[in-house]
Amino acid sequence: MKTSKLSEGLKGSEIIKIAGEVNALKAKGEIIYNQTIGDFDSSIFPIPKELKQAIVSAYHNDHTNYPTANGMEVLRETVSDYLDKNLGLVYSKDEILISGGARPLIYAIYQTVLDVEDTVLYPVPSWNNDAYTYLARNKGVIVETLPEHKFMPTAEDLKPHLENVNLIALCSPLNPTGTTFDKVTLTEISQLVVAENKRRAELGIKPLYVLYDQIYWQLTYGTTVHYNPVELVPEMRDYTIFVDGISKAFAATGVRVGWAFGPSHVINKMKAMLSHIGAWSPKAEQMATAAYLQQTQAVSNYLEQIKSALNNRLNTFYKGFKLLKKEGFSVDAIEPQAALYLTVQFDLVGKTTANGHKLNSIEEVTSYLLSQAKLAIVPFYAFGTSRTSNWFRLSVGTSKQEDIVTVFKLLKTALKELS
């Protein structure tokens, strides 16, 4: 029996498909190094102890009824102060919307600023923009980015499309690549958006908005600096809707506290939208997050610890891939900048396995790495690129530092068997 056309047409997740293969091998007793998940192993990366205690205390204090529709006032005030102190972004509590993580907020942005059949411009690889565009019944203009630009879009990539789109969906640091916008590129893109909106204002037509997902902004490494459109081009304040939260920086993906902030007329409509869906963050978790973010030293200590641990893993993997490349294997990697992801390349299509099977596609390469190297990673086509792209996302949120040596031993053996 058929369901709605919308539900029938929704694509399945490629990551879930790979997870099924991983689970099948695990069921046979095999040890798999699963680097597919954009999440944390909580036994390796627990949430801050102060946040955990604050959550427990909030439940003991009976914060178990409905939260306010736009989020508890104390949390919105705390987020406002946190943004001001750490990013120099001045947004009042009434320009901030709390939700159960970032996903409902992204969905609400699409539903709030776009009409049916409006057009969304988004670069690939990127996380889930294809699904949100489909669910909102919008059209997509897709720009496939290049490794020489760290898979980040440039102003030249976006410029030809600006007059014909209604929303640009951007993310930095980027899932799946772990790379970021540099200051010049993001400034150029922001200036193009401002210029386009001046043109639209003269014509009296709806503005072009930017969804700016910065959920990973606190996880930057080395000399990498996180930039946002409003700090670089202040006129972007009228057109930028930010998505943020505690999920990634504090390994709190299951705690479900996210926030959006931006122009008040957009935030208010998003609030109305989500109030009907009930996508609230639990009240206890909201009260706890407010209490935790006010503990400046505890926050600083935790971020220092988690960033060091993630950066060590990312760089160990990066150096390992560079060493394999130096030894003549058809692999590569882009130096990590942020988040918990490493962009890696396996140029293996056309190679033949030890049993005489030719690897004819990226799907077969992915399966070969899983079966022979016991390494599970996600091909970029799962993030919207062409199915011929030989780049992959490797996530370190579930990896143990001591396991990485074993990963490369298995990988090197599997690569040696190819001809």
N, C-alpha and C positions, 0 to 999 in steps of 0.2 A: 504494500500500500504506500502511496506517495504522501509525502509531507509537503510543506511550502516550497515554492521555487527557491526562495532564499536559502533554506536549510539544505535542500538537495544540491545546490550549487557550491556550497562551502567546501573548500579544499581541506583535506586532512593534513595534519602536521607531519612534515618529513622527519622532524626530530623524534616524534612519537614512534614513527615507523622504525627508525634506527634503534630506539629504545627497546622495541619488540625483539629485534635481532639480538641485542645485548642480553636481554632477559632469557632468551632461548638458550644462548650459550652458557649463561650462568646456571641455568637449570640442569645443564649437563655436568656441572661441577667445575667449569673453566673459570679461571681468574681473568677478569676483563678490566682494563684500565679505561674507565668511562670518563672521557673528557668532553662529553657532549652537553652537560647540563649547565645552564646559566644560573646556577644556584650554589649553595654552600653545603658541605657536609658539616652538620652542626657539632659533630664530635671533634672536628678539626678547627672549625671556625664558629664557636658559640657566640650568641649575642652578648653584648656587654653585661657583666654581672649586675651593674647598677640598674640597667634597663629591666633585666629579669626580675630583680627585687621590686622595682617600682610597679611592674605589672602585677605581681603577687599582692602587693600592698593595695593596689587599686581594687582588686577583687575582694580583698578582706574589708575594704571600705565601702563595699556594695555599689561600686560604679558599674551596675549591670543593667540599667534601663537604657532607653533610647538616647543616643547623643543628639545634639542639635544638628539640624539638617546640613549646615555648612561646616560643621566641626566644632568641637568644644572651644569656647572663647579663649581659655588659657593656652590651648595648643596653638591656635591661630596667632595669638600675641607672641608666643614663644618663637614660632616659625618666622614671624615678621622680624623679631629681634635678631634671630640667627642669620637670616638673609642679609640684614643690614651689616652686622658685624663681620661676616665672613666673605660676602660678595659685594658689599656696597650697594645692594639693591634695596630701595626703599619702597616697600609695599605695606599698606595698612592691613590690619586684621580682616577688614571687610573686602579686601582684594585677594584673599586667600581662601581656598576651598579644600577641605580635608575629605579623603575618601579611602576606601579599602584597598590601598595600594595604587599603583600608577595606571593600571589597565582601565578601570572605570573612567578615570579622568581623560585618558586618550579617546576612549569611545565617546565621552560626552563632548569633547572638543569637536570631533567630526560631526556629531549630531547637532551641535549648537551653531556653528558658523557656516555649515554647508547645507544647501538645499539638495534634494534628490536630483541626480544628474550633474551636479557641480563636479569640478575637476580638482584632483589632488596631485600635486607634484612631489615625488619622493625619489631619492636616490636608492640604488641597490648596490651592494647588499645592505639591507636594513631589516630590523625586526618588526614583523607583523603588519606593516603598513598595507600590504596587499589585502589582508583579512579585514582590517578596519575600513578600508575603502570599499570593499565588497559589501560589508554589513551595513554601511551607511548608504548603500546604493549610489555610490559615486563613480566617476570615471577616474582612471589613473594615468598619469603621465610619468613614465619610468625612465630615469637616467642611470645608466650603468656606469659606475665609476671605475677608476683605473688604479692599479697597484703603485704606479709612480707618484700618485697623489695620496697614497696610503688609504685608498678607497674612500676618501672624503670628497664630496662634490665641490667643484669650483664655481666661481661666478660665471665663467664662460659656459659651463655645463647647464646652468639654470636660466641664464639670460634669455635664450630664444623662446622660452615657454611662458614667461611671466605674465604676458598680457592675456593669456588664455586659461589661467588657473585661478583657483579660489583659496587654496591652502597649500603651503609648503611644509612638509613634515621633515624636520631635521633632528638629529640626535648627536650629541657630543658630550663626553666620550661615547664612541659608537659601539653599539652591539650590532654586529658580531666581531668587529675588527680590533677593538682595544686601541683605536687611534682617535685623534682629536683634530678639531679645527685649529689652524694657526690664526694669529691675530689679523693678518692681512686678508686672508681669504674670507673670514667671517665678516670683516668690515666691508669688503667689496659686495658680498651678498646682501648685507643689511642695507647698504646704500642703494642697491638696485631695487629692493623692496620699498624703501621710502620714496624713491623716484616714481615707481609704478603707482604707489598710492596717491601721490600728488596728481598724477594723470587721472586716476579714477575719481578723485575728489572733484576735479573740474568737470567731469562728466556726470557726477552724481550717482555713481554706481558703487556697489558693495566693495569694501576694501579687501585686499589680499592679506591674509593672516599667516603667521608662522607659528607652528607648533614646535616648541624647542624642548626636547626631552633631554634633561641633564641629570638623570637619576644616578649616574656614575661620577658626578663631578668631583666628589671628595676623594676618589681613588685615582689620583694621578701620581706619576713617578718621575724621579730624576728632575730634569729641568722643565718638564712639561707644565704648562700653565693652562688652566681652564678659562675660556672666554665665553661670553654670552652676548647676544645682539644688543641688549639695552645698554650695557656698559660701554660698548664700542660706538654705538650710534644711538644717542638718547631718544631720537624721534621714533625708534622702534618700540618704545613703550606702549604706544597705542595699538600695535599690531602683533605683539608677541605674547603667546600664552605658554607659560613654562609648566613642565611636568617634573616633579621631584619627589623625594621621600626618603625614608630610612632603610628601604629594603636592601640596598646593595652595600652602602658604606658601613652599615652596622650588622651585616649578615642576617638581616631580619626579614627575609623574604616571606616567612609565614606569619609575621606579626601583623602585616597588612595595614600600614600607615603611610599614606602618600598624600601629596598636596599639589594643587595647581595654583598658579597666581598669574595675574594679568589684568587687562582692562576690566573695570568693575562691571560694566554692562554684560560682558561675556561671562565672567565668573558667576554673576547672579543667575543667568540663564542656565549655566551648567549645574548650579545648585538645584534649580527647579527640576531639571532633567533627572539628576541622580536621586532626588528625593522621591520620585515616583518609582525608581528602580530599587531603592533601598540599599545602595552600594556604599553604606557607611562603614567607616572603620569602627571597630568595637570601642565603646566608651572607655573601658578600663585601659585598653592599649593607648588610646589618645591621651588620657590623663598621665599615664606612665611616660609616654614620649615627651610630653611637656616637662615633666619633672626631670627626666634624664638630660634633655638638651640644655637645661639650665646649669648643669654640672660641667662647667667649662673644662676643668682639668681632667675629669674622667673621660669626657668626649675626646679631648686631645690625646690622652694616653691610649685609648682604644684605637683611634685612627692611625696613630704611629705604629702600633703593633700589627694591625691587620694589613696596612699598606706594606710594611716590611716583609711580612710573610707571603703576600701575594706577589710582590715584586721579585722576591727571591725565586719563587717557582717559575714565574714568567721568564725571567732572565736565564734560568737554568735550561728551560725548554728551548729558548731562543738560541743560546750558545750551542746546544746540542744539535739543532737543525743546521746551524751555520757550519758546524764541524762536519756533519754528514755531507753538506754541499761541497765543502773543501775537499772531501775525500772522493768526490766524483758522483755522488748519488743525485738523482733528479728531484731534489727537494730544496725548499727555501723558506724563509720566514721574514716578516717585517718586524723591526724592533718595537717592542711593546712600549706604549705610552701611558695607558690607563686601563681601568676596569679590571676584569679577571680573564681577559681573552688574549690569545695570541693568534695572529693570522699566519697560517702555514700553507705551503704549496707542495703538492705531490703531482709532478708531471709524469704520470705513469701510464696514461692511455696509450695503447699500442704495444706495451711490453708484454712478455709472455711469462707465465708462471712456470714453476718447476715441473708441473704435470702437463705442460703444453697448452694451457688455456690462455688465449690472448685477452687482455683487459681492453674491452671495447668502449667503455663508458666510465664516467665518474662514479656512477652507481656501483660498477664492478670494482673500481679502485677502492671505494669506501668499504665494500664487503671484504675485499682482500686484506686491507689493513686490519679489519676487525677479526677475521678468521685466522690470519697468519701472524700478525703482530700483536693481537689482543688489544688493539688500540681503537677506541671508538671516538670519532670526531665528526663534525657536521659540515658537509659540503656547502659552499656558498649558494648553490641553487636553492637550498632550503630557505634562503633569505632573499629570494627574488631574482638572482642573477641568471644568466643563461646556463643551461645544463652542461655546457662545455667548459665552464670555468673550473680550473683545477686548483682553486684556493679553498681553504677550509678554516672553520673556527675550532680552536682548541681552548677549552675552559679549564682553569686550574682551581676552581672553588671546591672541588672534591679530591684534589690530589695531595698525597703525602710527599714531602720533600724527598724522603728516602726511597720512594718508589720510582723516581724519575730515571735513575741509572738503569733499572730493570726495563723500563719502557724503551729506552734507546738500545739496549742489548737486543730485545725482541724485534724492534723496528729494523735495526741494521741487518739482522739475520734474514728478515722477510724481504728487504730490499735486495740483498745479495742473491736471493733466489730468482730474481727477475732478469730476463735477458731481452 
